[in-house]
Amino acid sequence: MKNNNYLKEKIKNFNPNKIETVENALNALKSCSFQGRNLGKALEILTEMLSVPRCFKVLSLSGAMVPAGMEEIICQGIENNVFDAIVTTGANIIHSIVNSYDVTNQAHYLGSKNVSDKDLYNLSINRIYDTYLPENNYKNAENHLLKLISTVYSKNTLHIIYPSELFKIIGKNMKKTSFLRTAADKNIPIFCGATSDSELSINLLKYRKFNNYNIILDEIGDIDNFAEKIEQYDKYGIVIIGGGVPRNWSQQIFPYLEQIKNKRNSGYNYAVRLHTATEYDGGLSGCTVSESVSWGKYSKEIADKSVSVWVDSTIGFPLLMTALFQRMRKKN
């Protein structure tokens, strides 16, 4: 075997003097190594994904991305038609609601991880690593949300609704920036497979117990709603932030379609994942895209159209999306 089968292209030094935009930086990183190269590759995969006709593009959103200040990126992704659906945690949804009902449109504060959590508890301040959220901001959102619920739903009546339906109603009634409002305005569905794991579910349960608004969220039925969206397209792409329920809820749709409609050899055709999970402990959020091929969640040809970037999403996501938006503006 000749070594020229391997030695085809040399590493190119990253030259800061030639970098004028974030897009420039990610382009240059493609010729470097490790996660820098992966981040550069992620930009190329996203660019190709957006160029493919009839490609359904999903954002799988876990972690505390809204409290971390990433909400405007999500909004601009929706506005620029980067995403056709969002699958997220209940936490990101309630934090967006809390932000929207704050007079400044931002309910979270810069904080520190080096602090007495006992003191924070006594002061009714919730900590998310180095971010603070006063409990009063939660309560303010809870009160506003109750007013909205009272105008839409009747007391002492059983309302079985899809989570995506509730999120759209809430979004339509938002008066300030929120990814729920942006998605509702663009008719982009938001799905959540674990709504009960959030402050939003606690609010809904309190409304049921104390205000007689009996709302039941049919999360299982929303799987079919997601499937109906998927079936309208020919190709499929996904941007995965972290892991958790949103990741596999987004992925399991293809095994579901295979089981009920015998749709084999489908799955996502494009995938970009930003995460810090590891494969070797057997955890689902650490499983590779390749492993998911065996389940039919990704196409068998996904290898060249996917990348997994091992990076803090509060670093990788804003850099990647900024570079993408810059590239999109150049083309326009």
N, C-alpha and C positions, 0 to 999 in steps of 0.2 A: 504493500500500500504506500502510495506516495504522500509525502507530507503536505504537498500543495492542495490535497483534498481538505486540509484543515486551515492552512495558512493563507487565507484569501484576502483578508482585510486587516489593516493595522488599527490599533487604538489611536484615536486622535485626541490630543490634549485639549481640555476645556479652556478656552481663551476668553476671559472676562472682557477683554477689550473689544471683542466682536459681538458682545451681547447687548442688544438694545431693548428687547422685549422678552417676556416670559416664553413666548413661542420660540424665539431664538435659542433660549436656554435649553428647552426640552429637545429641540432639534439637535443641538450640540451634544446633549447627553446620550443620544442614541449611539454615538460613536465612542462612548466611555463604557464603564463596567457597572456591575452590580445593580442596585435598585435605581440608580440614575438612568441606566440604559432601559430598564423596565418601564420607568415613567415616560421616557421618550417614546417607547413602543406603544404605550397606552394612548398617547396622543394620536399616533398613526391609526390605531385600531378604531378609536372614536371617530376620526375623520372619515375613514372608510365606511363605518357603520351608518353615518349620517348621509352618505352619498348613495346608499343602496335604496332603490325604489321599494315601496311597500315593506319596509322594515319596521317592526314594532319594537320600540326602545323603552326599557324598564330601568328605573332607578330603585335599587334596593338599599334602604337607608336604615342603618342601626346606629347604636352609640348615641351620645349626647350632642349631636351635631347642631341642633338649633340653639341650645344653651351656649355652645361654644362659638357662636357668631357666624355660622355657615348658612343661615337661612336665605340671605339675599342671593347666594350662589344658586340655591335650589330654585328660587323664583326666576332668576334669569335663565336657568336651564329650561324651565317650562316655557317662558316667553320666547325663547329662541328655538323652540321645537326640538330640543335635544332629547326630551323625555315624553313618551306617550302615556305612561302610567307610573305611579309611585307606590312602592310597597314599603311601609315604614313601621316603626315601633309606635305604640301608643304614647310613649314618652315624648317623642319629637312632636307629635300632634298637640298634646296638651301644652307643651312649652311654647309652641307657636301661638296657641290661643291666649296664653298668659301674656306673651309679648304684644299681641294685637290689642288687647284690652288695657294695656298700660298707656298712660297719657303720652309717654315719650316713644312708644312703639318698641321699647326694649326694657324688659323687666329684670334682666340679669346684670350682675355687677362683677367687676374684676375683684378677685379674692386671692387667697393663698392656701396652699395645702399645709403650710406650717402655722397652724392655728389650733386653739382649743375647741374641739367639737362640742364639748360640754357647754362652753360659753355660747357657742352658736345656737345650741338647742335652747338654752335659757332665753336667748334673744329672738327665738323663732326665725332663725335664718338657716335655710337648707344649703348644704355644700355639695357641689359637683366638682370634685378635684380642686381646681383653683378658681371656681366660679361660685358666686353666692346668689341665692334666690330667696328673698324674704317670703315668709309664709303668707303675709298679708297680700302679696301679689297673686298668689294662688287663690286666695279667698275672693279677691276682687274679680278674677276671671270666673270663678265658680258662680258668683252672684249674677254676672252678666250672662253667663251661659244659661242659668236658670230662667232668666227673662226671655231669652230666645226660645228655649224649650216650651215655655208657657204659651208662646204665640203660635207654635207649630203643632203641638200635640195636646190632646185632651186628657184631663185627669180621669182616674179610675177606669181607664181603657187600656187594654193590652195592645201595644204597638210593637210588632215584630218587623224590624227593618234591617237592611244591610248596613254594616259599618260605612261602606263607601257612600251610601245615601246620606247618612248622618253627617259625614265630613263635608259633603257637597253643600248641604243646607247650612252648616256652620260657616263654611267658606263664603257662601253667597252673602251672608249677613255681616261679614267682617268689614269694618270701615277703614282699616289701615293695612299696611303691608303684612302679608302672611302667605306662606306657601299654600295654605288651604284656600285663601282667597284667589291667588293667582291660578291655581289648578281649577277652581270652580269656574272662573272667568273664561278659561281656555278649554273647558269641558274635558279636563284630564282627570281620570279617576284616581282616587287614593285608596289603597287597600291596607288593612292591618289584620294580621292573623293572631294577634295577642292583645286585643284591646283591653282585656281584663287586667293586664299587667301594666297599669298606669294610673295616674291620678285622675284621668278622665273617667275611668270605670268607677272609681270611688265616688266621684261627683254624681254619676248617673244612678248609682245605688242609693246615695243619700236622697236624690230627688224622688226615687221610688219609695223609700221608707218614710220620708217626712213631707213630701209634696204630692204624692199620689200620681206621679208620672211614671207609668210602668212601661219602660222601654227595654226591649230585648234585642240584642244585636246578633244577627244571624251571620256569624263569621264563616260558617261552612258554606252557606248559600252564596257568599261572595266569591268562592272558588269558581263557581259556574259563571259568574259575571266576568271574572278575569279570563276564563277559558273562551267566552264569547268574543272578547276583545282580541285574544291571541289568534283565533280562527279567521279573523278578517284580513290577516296579513300573510305574506309569503316567507319573510325572513324575520329573525328575532335577535335582538341585542340586549345586553344587560350591563349596567354599571353597578357594581356591588361595593357598598361602603361597609366594611366590617363583616359581620356574619349574623348569627342569631336567627330568630324567627323570620325576619324579612328575606334573608337569603334563601332559605329552603322553601318558604312559602312561594317565592317567585319561581323557583326551580321545579317544584313538584308538579307544576301544571302540565308538563309534558308526559310524565308517567300517568297522570290522570287521564289525559286525552288518549293515550295509548290503551288504557284499560276500558274506556267507555266507547271509543270510536276506532280502535285498532289502528291508531296513527303512529306507526313505528318510524324510526329513522328521522325523527324530527329533532326538537331541542334547540337551544340557543345557538345561533351561528357566530355571534360575536360576544366577547366577554372581557370586561376590564374590572379587576378587583383590587381594592386598596384595603389592606388589613395587616394585623400583627399576629394572627393565629399561627399555630404550628401544626404540621401534619401528623407528627409521630405519636401524639397522645390519643389518636383515634376519635377526637371530637369532631362533630359535624362541621363546625365553623372553621376547622382547620383542614377539612378534606379538600383535595385538589379538584380543579375543573376536570382533570383526566379521570379521577375516581368517579365523578358525577356522570361521565359519559357512560359508564357501565350501567347506570340507572336509567339512561335515556333522557337525562335532563339537558344534555348538550349534544350537538351533532357530532358524528364521528370524525368530522373534518375540523374540529374546533381548535386543534393544536396551534395552527399558524394564525388564528384569528382571536387569540386570547392571551392575556397576560395577567399575572398576579404580582402586584407591587407590595413588598413588605415595608409599610410606611405608616406612620401616624396619619390618619385621614385628615386631621386639621392642618397638615402640611401638604400632603399629596393632592387632596381634593381641590383646594383653592388654586394651587399651581396648575394642575391639569385643566381645570375649567377655564381659568384665565387665558391660558395658551390657546385653548379651543376657541374661545370667543374672539381672541385677537385674529386667529386664522380665519374664522368665519367673516369677520369684518373686512379683511383683506380681499376675500373672494367676492364680497358684495360691492 
